[in-house]
Amino acid sequence: MLLAQISDLHLDGSDRARDRAHRVMEYLRALPRPVDALLVTGDIADHAAEAEYEEAARLLDAPFPVLACPGNHDARPAYRTAFLGEAPDTAPVNRVHRIAGTAVLMCDATIPGRDEGRLDAQTLAWIDTTLGALPDGVPALIAFHQPPVELHHPLPDAGMLQEPERLAALLDAHPRVIAVLTGHAHTAAASTFAGRPLIVGPAVTWTLRLPWEGDRPADRDQPPGLAFHLLGEDRRLTTHFRVVL
């Protein structure tokens, strides 16, 4: 299975945001071997305006499945109506997809009006039930927006996933989960969580400069980034990062 991941498009109606997202999508559409799916791990819109989601729906139209979850800049009612084409609702937006024999759970870790995340009781119960209902032998990936571990920068660490131990306990009960995929930090990163790979996808809009790179936190000149995730028959996840010039 070959997945692409992008994150943090922050579409705001500007030519800059639109061009960066367009470049990434054109790169993915032109691949000689199409990806099995594209994961978009949150902050699709910058102000959660319906026009931003309508633009996102146009930009993200692709010949492969596009799986998304909201981030802290997104708002559930507008996200549902203008991006998903559903009735407005404030309930968490959780979806499971079967891609090339693997279950991909796109989870809503947002707290309306807050930067930090939390997988609430409803979402944790949904994850537990969804994983438990899968047939034997089906591996799973879990994706949401805010990383559940510190990344050693004050900006993303101030908005990380709260109460990560609740998710860790759930994953302990479901060994079929291969890895956790997130966004939010605007930097490509790799760590571990609950004994599994934790991969943080890079941002489309701008790149985080880490403390040892200087005082300016946002590098708007870096090209947009993306990740490729390959899941082999041995259930080993391999990730490659790319920038799109």
C-alpha positions as CSV (number, residue, x, y, z in Angstrom):
1,M,0.0,0.0,0.0
2,L,1.3,3.4,-1.0
3,L,-0.2,6.5,0.8
4,A,0.7,10.1,0.4
5,Q,0.1,12.5,3.3
6,I,-0.2,16.3,3.2
7,S,-1.1,18.6,6.1
8,D,-1.8,22.2,7.1
9,L,-2.8,23.7,3.8
10,H,-4.3,26.8,5.5
11,L,-6.3,27.8,2.5
12,D,-7.3,31.5,3.0
13,G,-8.3,32.7,-0.4
14,S,-4.8,34.0,-1.2
15,D,-2.9,33.2,-4.4
16,R,0.0,31.9,-2.3
17,A,-1.9,29.3,-0.4
18,R,-3.8,28.2,-3.5
19,D,-0.6,27.9,-5.6
20,R,1.2,25.8,-3.0
21,A,-1.7,23.4,-2.7
22,H,-2.1,23.2,-6.5
23,R,1.6,22.4,-7.0
24,V,1.5,19.5,-4.5
25,M,-1.7,18.1,-6.1
26,E,-0.2,18.4,-9.6
27,Y,2.9,16.5,-8.5
28,L,0.7,13.7,-7.0
29,R,-1.5,13.5,-10.1
30,A,1.5,13.2,-12.3
31,L,3.1,10.2,-10.5
32,P,3.8,7.3,-12.8
33,R,2.5,5.0,-10.1
34,P,-0.6,6.5,-8.5
35,V,-0.9,6.5,-4.7
36,D,-3.6,4.3,-3.3
37,A,-4.9,7.3,-1.3
38,L,-4.0,10.7,-0.1
39,L,-4.3,11.6,3.6
40,V,-4.9,15.2,4.6
41,T,-4.3,15.6,8.3
42,G,-6.1,18.8,9.2
43,D,-6.0,22.6,9.0
44,I,-7.4,22.5,5.5
45,A,-8.9,26.0,5.9
46,D,-7.3,28.9,7.7
47,H,-10.4,30.7,8.9
48,A,-13.0,27.8,8.5
49,A,-14.9,29.8,5.9
50,E,-17.2,27.9,3.6
51,A,-15.4,29.5,0.6
52,E,-12.1,28.1,1.8
53,Y,-13.6,24.6,2.0
54,E,-15.2,25.0,-1.4
55,E,-11.8,25.8,-2.8
56,A,-10.2,22.9,-0.9
57,A,-12.8,20.5,-2.5
58,R,-11.8,21.8,-6.0
59,L,-8.0,21.6,-5.3
60,L,-8.1,18.2,-3.7
61,D,-10.2,16.6,-6.5
62,A,-8.1,13.6,-7.6
63,P,-8.2,10.3,-9.4
64,F,-7.4,8.5,-6.1
65,P,-9.2,8.6,-2.8
66,V,-8.7,11.6,-0.6
67,L,-9.1,11.0,3.1
68,A,-9.2,13.9,5.5
69,C,-9.7,14.9,9.1
70,P,-10.1,18.4,10.6
71,G,-7.5,20.4,12.5
72,N,-7.7,23.3,15.0
73,H,-8.2,25.9,12.2
74,D,-11.2,23.9,10.9
75,A,-14.8,24.1,12.1
76,R,-17.0,21.1,11.9
77,P,-20.2,22.6,10.5
78,A,-18.5,24.4,7.6
79,Y,-16.1,21.5,7.1
80,R,-19.1,19.1,6.7
81,T,-21.2,21.2,4.5
82,A,-18.7,22.9,2.1
83,F,-16.0,20.2,2.0
84,L,-17.8,16.9,2.6
85,G,-21.2,17.9,1.2
86,E,-23.0,16.8,4.3
87,A,-25.5,18.4,6.7
88,P,-24.0,20.7,9.2
89,D,-23.2,19.1,12.6
90,T,-21.0,19.8,15.5
91,A,-20.2,16.1,16.3
92,P,-16.7,14.8,15.8
93,V,-15.9,13.9,12.2
94,N,-14.6,10.4,12.3
95,R,-14.3,8.1,9.2
96,V,-12.8,4.7,8.5
97,H,-11.6,3.7,5.0
98,R,-10.5,0.4,3.6
99,I,-7.5,1.0,1.4
100,A,-5.6,-1.9,-0.2
101,G,-6.5,-4.3,2.6
102,T,-5.7,-1.8,5.4
103,A,-8.1,0.2,7.6
104,V,-7.3,3.9,7.8
105,L,-9.0,5.7,10.6
106,M,-9.2,9.5,10.1
107,C,-10.0,10.9,13.5
108,D,-11.3,14.2,14.8
109,A,-9.0,15.4,17.7
110,T,-10.2,19.0,17.6
111,I,-11.5,21.0,20.5
112,P,-13.6,23.8,19.0
113,G,-11.9,27.2,19.6
114,R,-8.7,25.7,21.0
115,D,-5.3,24.9,19.4
116,E,-4.6,21.8,21.5
117,G,-6.3,18.5,20.7
118,R,-8.2,15.8,22.5
119,L,-9.7,12.5,21.4
120,D,-13.0,12.8,23.3
121,A,-14.9,9.9,24.8
122,Q,-17.1,9.6,21.7
123,T,-14.1,9.4,19.4
124,L,-12.2,7.0,21.6
125,A,-15.2,4.7,21.8
126,W,-15.6,4.9,18.0
127,I,-11.9,4.0,17.5
128,D,-12.3,1.0,19.9
129,T,-15.5,-0.2,18.2
130,T,-14.1,0.3,14.7
131,L,-10.9,-1.6,15.4
132,G,-12.7,-4.4,17.2
133,A,-15.1,-4.9,14.3
134,L,-12.3,-5.4,11.7
135,P,-11.7,-8.9,10.4
136,D,-8.7,-10.8,11.8
137,G,-5.5,-10.0,10.0
138,V,-6.5,-6.5,8.8
139,P,-3.9,-3.9,9.8
140,A,-4.8,-0.4,10.7
141,L,-3.4,3.1,10.6
142,I,-4.7,6.0,12.8
143,A,-4.5,9.6,11.7
144,F,-5.5,12.9,13.4
145,H,-4.1,16.4,13.6
146,Q,-2.3,17.2,16.9
147,P,0.8,15.0,17.8
148,P,0.5,13.1,21.0
149,V,4.2,13.7,22.0
150,E,6.4,16.7,22.5
151,L,8.4,17.7,19.4
152,H,10.8,20.0,21.4
153,H,9.5,23.3,20.0
154,P,7.3,25.6,22.1
155,L,4.8,26.3,19.3
156,P,3.6,22.8,18.5
157,D,4.2,21.6,22.1
158,A,1.7,24.2,23.4
159,G,-1.0,22.6,21.1
160,M,-0.3,18.9,21.3
161,L,-2.8,16.2,22.0
162,Q,-4.1,16.3,25.6
163,E,-4.5,13.1,27.6
164,P,-2.5,10.9,25.2
165,E,-2.4,8.1,27.7
166,R,-6.0,7.4,26.9
167,L,-5.1,6.7,23.3
168,A,-2.0,4.7,24.3
169,A,-4.1,2.4,26.5
170,L,-6.6,1.9,23.7
171,L,-3.7,1.0,21.2
172,D,-2.4,-1.5,23.7
173,A,-5.6,-3.4,23.3
174,H,-5.4,-3.3,19.5
175,P,-2.1,-4.6,18.2
176,R,-3.4,-4.4,14.6
177,V,-2.6,-0.6,14.7
178,I,0.7,-0.2,12.8
179,A,1.4,3.5,13.2
180,V,0.0,6.9,14.1
181,L,0.1,9.8,11.6
182,T,-0.5,13.4,12.5
183,G,0.2,17.0,11.2
184,H,-0.1,20.3,13.0
185,A,3.6,20.9,13.7
186,H,4.5,22.2,10.3
187,T,7.7,20.1,10.3
188,A,8.4,16.6,9.1
189,A,9.2,14.5,12.2
190,A,9.4,10.9,13.3
191,S,9.1,9.6,16.8
192,T,7.3,6.7,18.6
193,F,4.0,6.5,20.5
194,A,2.6,3.5,22.4
195,G,5.4,1.4,20.9
196,R,4.5,2.3,17.4
197,P,6.0,4.7,14.8
198,L,4.6,8.2,15.0
199,I,5.0,10.2,11.8
200,V,4.3,13.9,11.7
201,G,3.6,15.1,8.1
202,P,5.1,18.3,6.8
203,A,3.0,21.4,6.0
204,V,2.0,22.7,2.7
205,T,1.8,26.4,3.8
206,W,5.0,27.1,5.7
207,T,7.8,25.2,7.6
208,L,8.6,25.4,11.3
209,R,12.1,26.5,12.1
210,L,13.4,24.6,15.2
211,P,15.1,26.4,18.1
212,W,18.6,25.5,16.9
213,E,17.8,27.1,13.5
214,G,17.2,30.6,14.8
215,D,14.7,32.8,16.4
216,R,12.3,33.1,13.4
217,P,9.8,30.3,13.9
218,A,8.1,30.3,10.5
219,D,10.0,29.8,7.2
220,R,7.6,30.8,4.5
221,D,10.2,30.4,1.8
222,Q,10.6,26.6,2.1
223,P,8.7,24.7,-0.5
224,P,5.6,22.7,0.4
225,G,6.2,19.2,1.7
226,L,4.6,15.8,1.7
227,A,5.2,12.3,2.9
228,F,4.9,8.9,1.2
229,H,4.0,5.9,3.5
230,L,4.6,2.4,2.2
231,L,3.1,-0.5,4.2
232,G,4.7,-3.8,3.2
233,E,3.4,-7.3,3.5
234,D,5.5,-7.7,6.6
235,R,3.6,-4.7,8.1
236,R,6.6,-2.6,8.2
237,L,5.9,1.1,7.6
238,T,8.5,3.0,5.6
239,T,8.1,6.8,5.1
240,H,9.8,9.1,2.6
241,F,9.6,12.9,2.7
242,R,9.6,15.1,-0.4
243,V,9.3,18.9,-1.1
244,V,7.6,20.2,-4.2
245,L,9.4,23.0,-6.0
